[in-house]
Amino acid sequence: MNRAELAAVLRTARSRLRPQDVGLSTGPRRQVRGLRREEVAMLAGLSVDYVVRLEQGRGPRPSSQVVAALAQALRLDDDDRDLVFRLAGHEPPQSGRIQMVVRPSVLRLLDRMSDLPVLVLSAKGDVLAWNPLAAALQGDMSAWPRHRRNLIWQRFLGSSRCQAALSASDDDAAARASVGTLRAAQARYPQDPDLTRMIDELRLRSKPFDELWQEGRSAAWRSAAKSINHPALGTITLDCDTLLLPDDNQTVLMYSAEPGSSEAAALDLLRVTGLQRF
């Protein structure tokens, strides 16, 4: 492990990121270039003290799971991610693992789509990136523990407000699609340990998930109407379209509403009230 060089690389990577790159508010009194250590710790699911010690070249050698969490939080590309793994004394992730880092070009697209809620998902439903309007719509996803920042896990075991107001038939179809998405991911990434752990946990703790899993059906993210039970605006039914990123097997989810509709008016209001909060 090269503590001094790892510390320098982590500090530099943090300084390159803007809060809006990771779906956070800039705030009126920001004096730090890039992200704060507290923000990196929150995104990576680590303690602030641990991040401080790593950036100061102190503390024990981080595990490969911690290094992966930091690489994702800092939006490192494959080359920089591999460098951080090697500086920490680990071999970089091998092929056959789910891609958990969003390419910078995709993050630039999120910057341009500031008037619509947009998220980027991994092949197994992890929320990898989002814009502030998506946080205003679906809740502060940065507050979810990193290993729970997954729409499928939240559907069956969490408290995400997404899909909370679906009809029984639509909810059943969405649940089947979620399980089928994990089936497809497992077929493509049979050696991914995080995927295996999540499936095992869902089968153990969620009877509905396990029953659907035993049906053995595959699926993929599809465009559809989704209902969100927002605490301030009530139930909002929006079009949710998907854009596939085949090189990384990731999906961009975009929420929109027909112009002139009550849902479009709700989104307009959310751009004001929601963004003030997030």
C-alpha positions in Angstrom: 0.0 0.0 0.0 1.3 3.4 -1.0 -0.4 5.6 1.6 1.1 9.0 0.6 0.2 8.5 -3.1 -3.2 7.1 -2.4 -3.9 10.2 -0.2 -2.8 12.6 -2.9 -4.9 10.8 -5.6 -8.0 10.9 -3.4 -7.6 14.6 -2.5 -7.2 15.5 -6.2 -10.2 13.4 -7.3 -12.3 15.1 -4.6 -11.2 18.6 -5.8 -12.2 17.8 -9.4 -15.9 17.0 -8.5 -18.6 19.7 -8.2 -21.6 19.0 -5.9 -24.0 19.1 -8.9 -21.9 16.3 -10.5 -23.2 13.9 -7.7 -26.7 15.4 -7.3 -25.9 17.7 -4.3 -26.6 21.3 -3.8 -23.8 23.8 -4.1 -25.1 25.9 -1.2 -24.6 29.7 -0.7 -21.5 29.6 1.5 -19.3 27.0 -0.1 -15.6 27.9 0.1 -14.1 24.5 -0.6 -13.0 23.6 -4.1 -14.8 20.4 -5.2 -16.6 18.2 -2.7 -16.2 18.4 1.0 -14.9 15.4 2.9 -18.3 15.0 4.6 -19.9 14.7 1.2 -17.5 12.1 0.0 -18.0 10.1 3.2 -21.8 10.3 2.8 -21.7 9.2 -0.8 -19.3 6.3 0.0 -21.1 5.2 3.1 -18.0 5.8 5.3 -17.3 7.9 8.4 -15.9 11.3 7.9 -13.0 10.5 10.2 -12.1 7.5 8.0 -12.0 9.7 4.9 -9.9 12.3 6.7 -7.3 9.6 7.7 -7.1 8.2 4.2 -6.5 11.7 2.8 -3.8 12.3 5.4 -2.0 9.0 4.6 -2.9 7.5 8.0 -4.9 4.6 9.3 -5.2 1.0 8.3 -5.2 -0.4 4.7 -8.7 0.0 3.3 -10.6 -3.1 2.1 -11.4 -3.6 -1.5 -15.1 -2.9 -0.7 -14.1 0.5 0.8 -11.9 1.3 -2.3 -14.8 0.4 -4.6 -17.1 2.7 -2.6 -14.7 5.6 -2.8 -14.1 5.0 -6.6 -17.9 5.2 -7.1 -18.4 8.2 -4.9 -15.6 10.1 -6.7 -16.8 9.1 -10.1 -13.5 7.7 -11.1 -13.1 6.2 -14.6 -11.7 2.7 -15.1 -8.0 3.8 -15.3 -8.2 6.0 -12.2 -10.2 3.3 -10.3 -7.6 0.7 -11.1 -4.9 3.1 -9.9 -6.6 3.6 -6.6 -7.0 -0.1 -6.1 -3.3 -0.8 -6.7 -2.2 2.1 -4.5 -4.3 0.5 -1.7 -2.6 -2.8 -2.3 -5.5 -4.6 -4.1 -5.9 -6.0 -7.6 -8.5 -4.0 -9.6 -11.9 -5.5 -10.3 -11.8 -8.2 -12.9 -14.0 -8.4 -16.0 -17.4 -9.9 -15.4 -18.3 -7.4 -12.6 -21.1 -4.9 -12.9 -19.9 -1.5 -13.9 -20.5 0.9 -10.9 -18.9 4.1 -12.3 -20.7 6.5 -14.6 -18.7 7.9 -17.5 -18.0 11.6 -17.4 -19.8 12.1 -20.7 -23.0 10.7 -19.2 -22.6 13.0 -16.2 -22.5 15.9 -18.6 -25.8 14.8 -20.0 -27.3 15.0 -16.5 -26.0 18.5 -16.2 -27.9 19.5 -19.4 -31.1 17.8 -18.4 -31.7 20.0 -15.3 -35.4 20.6 -15.9 -36.3 16.8 -15.6 -35.7 14.3 -12.9 -33.0 11.9 -14.2 -31.2 8.9 -12.6 -28.5 6.5 -13.8 -28.8 2.9 -12.7 -26.4 0.0 -12.8 -27.3 -3.4 -14.3 -28.7 -4.5 -10.9 -30.6 -1.3 -10.1 -28.0 0.7 -8.1 -28.6 4.4 -8.2 -25.2 5.6 -9.4 -26.0 9.2 -10.3 -28.9 11.6 -10.1 -29.6 15.2 -10.6 -31.1 17.5 -7.8 -34.6 17.3 -9.3 -34.6 13.5 -9.0 -33.7 13.9 -5.4 -36.6 16.4 -4.9 -39.0 13.9 -6.5 -37.8 10.6 -4.9 -36.2 11.7 -1.7 -32.6 12.3 -0.7 -30.9 9.2 -2.1 -27.5 10.3 -0.7 -29.0 9.7 2.7 -29.5 6.0 1.9 -26.6 3.8 3.0 -24.4 3.1 0.0 -25.2 -0.6 -0.2 -29.0 0.2 0.1 -28.9 2.8 -2.7 -30.7 0.4 -5.1 -34.2 0.8 -6.5 -34.9 -3.0 -6.4 -33.8 -3.4 -2.8 -35.8 -0.4 -1.8 -38.9 -1.8 -3.6 -38.9 -5.0 -1.6 -37.1 -4.1 1.7 -36.8 -0.3 1.9 -39.0 2.8 2.3 -38.5 4.5 -1.1 -41.5 6.6 -2.1 -41.1 5.5 -5.7 -44.0 3.3 -6.9 -45.7 3.8 -3.5 -49.0 4.7 -5.2 -49.2 2.1 -8.0 -52.3 0.2 -8.6 -52.2 -3.5 -7.6 -51.9 -4.7 -11.2 -49.2 -2.1 -12.1 -47.3 -2.8 -8.9 -47.3 -6.5 -9.6 -46.0 -5.9 -13.2 -43.3 -3.5 -11.8 -42.2 -6.1 -9.2 -42.0 -8.8 -11.8 -39.9 -6.5 -14.0 -37.6 -5.7 -11.1 -37.0 -9.4 -10.3 -36.5 -10.2 -13.9 -33.9 -7.5 -14.2 -31.9 -9.2 -11.5 -32.3 -12.5 -13.2 -30.9 -11.0 -16.4 -28.0 -9.4 -14.5 -27.2 -12.7 -12.8 -27.0 -14.5 -16.1 -24.6 -11.8 -17.4 -22.5 -11.4 -14.3 -22.6 -14.8 -12.4 -19.3 -14.0 -10.6 -20.3 -10.6 -9.3 -20.2 -10.9 -5.4 -22.3 -7.8 -4.6 -25.1 -9.1 -7.0 -25.0 -12.5 -5.4 -25.2 -11.1 -1.9 -28.2 -8.8 -2.8 -30.1 -11.6 -4.4 -29.5 -13.9 -1.4 -30.7 -11.2 1.0 -33.8 -10.4 -1.0 -34.7 -14.1 -1.2 -34.2 -14.6 2.5 -36.0 -11.5 3.7 -38.7 -10.9 1.2 -41.3 -13.7 0.5 -42.8 -11.8 -2.5 -39.3 -11.5 -4.1 -38.5 -15.2 -3.5 -41.8 -16.3 -5.0 -41.2 -14.2 -8.1 -37.6 -15.3 -8.3 -38.7 -19.0 -8.4 -40.7 -18.3 -11.5 -37.4 -17.9 -13.4 -38.4 -15.0 -15.7 -36.0 -12.5 -17.2 -36.7 -8.8 -18.0 -35.1 -5.4 -18.6 -35.8 -1.9 -17.6 -38.8 -0.6 -19.7 -40.4 2.7 -20.3 -43.7 3.0 -18.4 -45.8 5.3 -16.4 -44.8 5.5 -12.7 -46.6 6.9 -9.7 -44.7 8.6 -6.9 -46.4 9.5 -3.6 -44.7 12.8 -2.9 -45.2 14.1 0.7 -45.8 17.7 -0.4 -47.4 17.3 -3.9 -49.4 14.1 -3.4 -49.5 11.3 -6.0 -47.8 12.2 -9.3 -48.0 9.9 -12.3 -45.2 10.6 -14.7 -43.8 9.0 -17.9 -40.6 7.2 -17.1 -38.5 6.6 -20.2 -35.3 4.6 -20.3 -32.1 5.1 -22.3 -29.7 2.2 -22.4 -25.9 2.7 -22.2 -24.8 -0.6 -23.8 -21.1 -0.2 -23.3 -21.5 -0.1 -19.5 -24.8 -2.0 -19.3 -26.3 1.0 -17.4 -29.7 2.7 -17.8 -30.8 6.3 -17.7 -34.2 6.9 -16.2 -36.0 10.2 -17.2 -39.3 11.4 -15.7 -41.5 13.8 -17.7 -45.1 14.9 -18.1 -47.3 16.0 -20.9 -47.2 19.8 -21.3 -50.2 21.5 -19.8 -51.2 18.6 -17.6 -51.5 18.6 -13.9 -48.4 16.5 -13.6 -46.4 19.1 -15.6 -47.7 21.7 -13.2 -46.5 19.6 -10.3 -43.1 19.3 -11.8 -42.9 23.0 -12.3 -43.7 23.5 -8.6 -41.2 20.8 -7.7 -38.5 22.7 -9.6 -39.0 25.6 -7.2 -39.9 24.1 -3.8 -37.9 20.9 -4.2 -34.7 22.5 -5.5 -34.7 25.0 -2.6 -34.5 22.0 -0.2 -32.0 19.9 -2.1 
